[in-house]
Amino acid sequence: MIEVNWGETITLYAPKYKKIEHFRTIEKAQYWLRCKWPEMTAQRSEALLKTQLAMDCLIPVGEAKNAFITAAHAAGYSTRTAT
């Protein structure tokens, strides 16, 4: 499978879980949302939908990325983007 780089890396910090994770591809973000996300929230569901739509080229990748960041904040992560 070819992974799609979505631009700037997003780094999630989870003080509650003592975890730092870097996201460079939409596929990794979607995997985390499906399999490793700590909370099942509306924001998570929205991010899952938008990552799939972006992977299917139906919406811009940036829209999925923004939904992922929103879901991360709702789940208690702090974020940082880096080039």
Residue pairs with C-beta under 8 A, 6 or more apart in sequence:
1 27
3 25
3 26
3 27
3 28
4 25
4 26
4 27
4 55
4 61
5 24
5 25
6 23
6 24
6 25
6 26
6 29
6 61
6 62
6 64
6 65
7 61
7 62
7 65
8 81
8 82
8 83
9 22
9 23
9 24
9 81
9 82
9 83
10 22
10 23
10 29
10 65
10 68
10 69
10 72
10 79
10 80
10 81
11 20
11 21
11 22
11 23
11 79
11 80
11 81
11 82
12 19
12 20
12 21
12 22
12 23
12 72
12 77
12 78
12 79
13 19
13 20
13 77
13 78
13 79
13 80
14 20
14 21
14 38
14 76
14 77
15 78
16 76
17 38
21 32
23 29
23 32
23 68
26 51
26 54
26 55
26 61
26 64
26 65
27 55
29 47
29 51
29 64
29 65
29 68
30 48
30 51
30 52
30 55
33 44
33 47
33 48
33 51
33 68
33 71
34 48
37 44
37 71
37 75
38 75
38 76
39 74
39 75
39 76
41 71
41 74
41 75
43 67
43 70
43 71
43 73
43 74
43 75
44 71
44 74
44 75
46 67
46 70
46 71
47 64
47 67
47 68
47 70
47 71
49 67
50 59
50 63
50 64
50 67
50 68
51 64
51 67
51 68
53 59
53 64
54 60
54 61
54 63
54 64
69 79
72 79
73 79
